[in-house]
């Protein structure tokens, strides 16, 4: 029973640390205990170790650890990918042979279908494609996918590295050394950025990994349960929970102690019946399958909200500023909306300039087409947000902003509910856009 308890505690601790390390930085957990544990893990604890190391070795140990951590988290390398695929391979190689003779045919076929899927979807997520990376060859097309909402993204901004105008919803990745269309985040698990072209394969990777791990836990339970029940029925008197002398048998404490005792006893019997290769991997799968499921649920929430991970951080910054009362909302002029421009013939667009054999006049309030070409997106934002330092309504605005904002002034906003998200078309349209572009 001690072995079962130690394995449960160890696997649960590893799962919690993994969850906090990779998910605690998300804006949704910023002001939660998960966010606090993340800051404790990646900021306060390393800082305390560094201070101790400075006194003992003049900082040599933590300096080397810092370089290693920076390489693992901020350089493009296959170490984490190899670790992930190696873990999947090792667990499958240990689990399936242990129970193979006990499985029915349909379980064997299902295992053959499920095991290769994480490898396939990880490859598709890591593969370069023209829909994900922005280059001079596809820049024209990328500029016409999404409109600038003038809240998170503004026209006329150029990437200082790639040297071309940044399409709406794009972001330059310092690890991949390129701009990414509809940037979600750089994922070390696939050693690639996730964007417009490969985001769907990342969702498939999360789904397939969740199903595979959960199915592995189910196979361990399915194969070992008959042995465990038979063994327990023979020695029930030995495994039965015996309350301590003087304790109330009807108290809540006794009830939970009995449940915990039974859990540890069953886990111990399972470990004895299947061994480390079978039961140990099954127990690890039981405790870890919620991790990819949690990340999948979070990305489904992002799809429902019509935003990416990168945009969720931007919205979180706006929300914090609104709570301080320094954000003001204005309305765009109707003649600067895309409906006005879309009625004009489209122009031949390049990454640095635009030309046309018969150029049409452009209203003075409208940015030139080389900065804001018409897009195929069905909506365009009517709002403009301004952040001020002193918390007072803006009095003077840059020409780019004043030319498109109405003259009826700005109003202070306290909540994101007052601002429309132009990239939110409703859940099913958002899902279709994420999967089918």
Residue pairs with C-beta under 8 A, 6 or more apart in sequence:
1 264
1 265
1 267
1 268
3 268
3 271
4 264
4 267
4 268
4 270
4 271
5 264
5 267
7 267
7 271
7 280
7 283
8 264
8 267
8 283
8 287
11 283
11 284
11 287
11 288
12 287
14 288
15 287
15 288
15 290
15 291
17 41
18 288
18 291
19 34
19 291
19 294
20 34
20 37
20 38
20 41
21 38
21 41
21 42
22 295
23 29
23 34
23 38
23 294
23 295
23 298
24 34
24 35
24 37
24 38
24 39
24 41
24 42
25 35
25 38
25 42
26 298
26 309
26 312
27 312
27 313
27 315
27 316
28 298
28 301
28 312
29 35
29 38
30 316
46 62
49 62
50 59
50 62
53 59
53 60
53 61
53 62
54 62
71 77
72 79
72 80
72 188
73 188
74 174
74 175
75 175
76 175
76 176
76 191
77 191
78 191
80 188
80 189
80 191
81 122
81 126
81 189
81 190
81 191
84 122
84 189
85 118
85 119
85 122
88 118
88 119
88 209
88 212
91 216
91 281
91 284
91 285
92 115
92 216
94 277
94 278
94 280
94 281
95 216
95 219
95 220
95 277
95 278
95 281
95 282
95 285
96 111
96 115
96 219
97 277
98 223
98 274
98 275
98 277
98 278
99 219
99 220
99 222
99 223
99 224
99 274
99 278
100 108
102 223
103 111
103 219
103 222
103 223
107 219
107 222
110 215
111 215
111 219
114 208
114 211
114 212
114 215
115 212
117 204
117 208
117 212
118 205
118 208
118 209
118 212
121 201
121 202
121 204
121 205
121 208
122 189
122 190
122 205
124 198
124 201
124 204
125 187
125 190
125 192
125 194
125 198
125 201
125 202
125 205
126 190
126 191
126 192
126 198
127 192
127 198
128 192
129 197
129 198
130 137
130 138
130 197
131 181
131 195
131 196
131 197
131 198
131 437
132 180
132 181
132 193
132 194
132 195
132 196
132 197
132 198
133 176
133 178
133 179
133 180
133 181
133 193
133 195
133 197
134 142
134 162
134 164
134 167
134 170
134 178
134 179
134 180
134 181
135 178
136 164
136 351
139 164
139 165
139 167
139 350
139 351
140 349
140 350
140 351
142 167
142 170
142 181
143 165
143 167
143 349
143 373
143 375
144 349
144 373
144 374
144 375
144 376
145 167
145 168
145 169
145 181
145 182
145 196
145 375
145 376
145 377
146 153
146 167
146 168
146 169
146 182
146 375
146 377
146 423
147 168
147 338
147 372
147 375
147 377
147 379
147 380
147 381
147 422
148 154
148 155
148 168
148 372
148 381
149 168
149 380
149 381
149 383
149 421
149 422
149 423
150 332
150 381
150 383
150 384
150 385
150 404
151 318
151 381
151 383
151 384
151 385
151 419
152 311
152 314
152 315
153 166
153 168
153 169
154 400
155 165
155 367
155 371
155 372
155 400
156 165
156 367
156 371
156 372
156 400
157 165
157 166
158 164
158 165
158 166
159 165
159 166
159 172
159 179
161 172
161 177
161 179
162 172
162 178
162 179
164 179
164 351
164 352
165 351
165 370
165 371
166 172
166 179
167 179
167 181
168 375
169 181
169 182
169 183
169 308
169 311
169 423
170 179
170 180
170 181
170 182
170 183
171 179
171 180
171 183
171 310
172 178
172 179
172 180
173 179
173 180
173 183
173 186
173 193
175 186
175 193
176 186
176 192
176 193
178 193
180 193
180 195
180 196
181 195
181 196
181 197
182 195
182 196
182 199
182 308
183 193
183 194
183 195
183 308
183 310
184 193
184 194
184 195
184 199
184 202
184 308
184 309
184 310
185 193
185 194
185 308
185 309
185 310
186 192
186 193
186 194
187 193
187 194
187 202
190 202
190 205
192 198
194 202
196 437
197 437
199 434
200 434
200 435
200 436
202 299
203 296
203 299
203 434
203 435
206 292
206 293
206 295
206 296
206 299
207 296
209 292
210 289
210 292
210 293
210 296
213 285
213 288
213 289
213 292
214 285
214 289
214 293
216 281
216 282
216 285
217 282
217 283
217 285
217 286
217 289
219 282
220 270
220 274
220 278
220 279
220 281
220 282
220 283
220 285
220 286
221 282
223 274
223 278
224 270
224 273
224 274
224 278
224 279
224 282
227 273
228 266
228 269
228 270
228 273
231 269
231 272
231 273
232 239
232 265
232 266
232 269
239 262
239 265
239 269
241 257
241 258
241 261
241 262
243 249
243 254
243 257
243 258
247 253
247 254
248 254
267 283
270 279
270 282
270 283
271 279
271 280
271 283
272 279
273 279
274 280
274 282
299 309
302 308
302 309
302 312
303 427
303 430
303 431
303 434
304 427
304 430
305 312
305 421
305 424
306 421
306 423
306 424
306 425
306 430
307 315
307 421
307 423
307 424
311 423
315 416
315 421
318 327
318 385
318 387
318 416
318 419
319 415
319 416
321 327
321 387
322 413
322 414
322 415
322 416
323 414
324 391
325 391
325 412
325 414
326 387
326 388
326 389
326 390
326 391
327 385
327 386
327 387
327 388
327 412
327 413
328 385
328 386
328 387
328 388
328 393
328 394
328 410
328 411
328 412
328 413
329 383
329 384
329 385
329 386
329 410
329 411
329 412
329 413
329 418
329 419
330 383
330 384
330 385
330 386
330 405
330 406
330 409
330 410
330 411
331 382
331 383
331 384
331 405
331 406
331 408
332 381
332 382
332 383
332 384
332 404
332 405
332 406
333 365
333 404
333 405
333 406
334 340
335 363
335 365
335 366
336 363
336 365
336 366
336 403
336 404
337 380
337 382
338 374
338 375
338 377
338 380
339 380
340 363
340 366
341 362
341 366
341 369
341 372
341 374
342 374
344 360
344 362
344 374
345 356
345 358
345 360
346 373
346 374
347 354
347 355
347 356
347 359
347 369
347 373
348 354
348 355
348 356
349 369
349 370
349 373
350 370
352 370
353 370
354 368
354 369
354 370
354 373
362 368
362 369
364 403
365 403
365 404
366 372
366 404
367 400
367 404
377 422
378 425
379 422
379 425
380 422
381 420
381 422
382 420
383 419
383 420
384 401
384 404
384 405
385 413
385 419
386 394
386 397
386 401
386 410
388 394
393 409
393 410
393 412
394 410
397 405
413 419
424 430
425 433
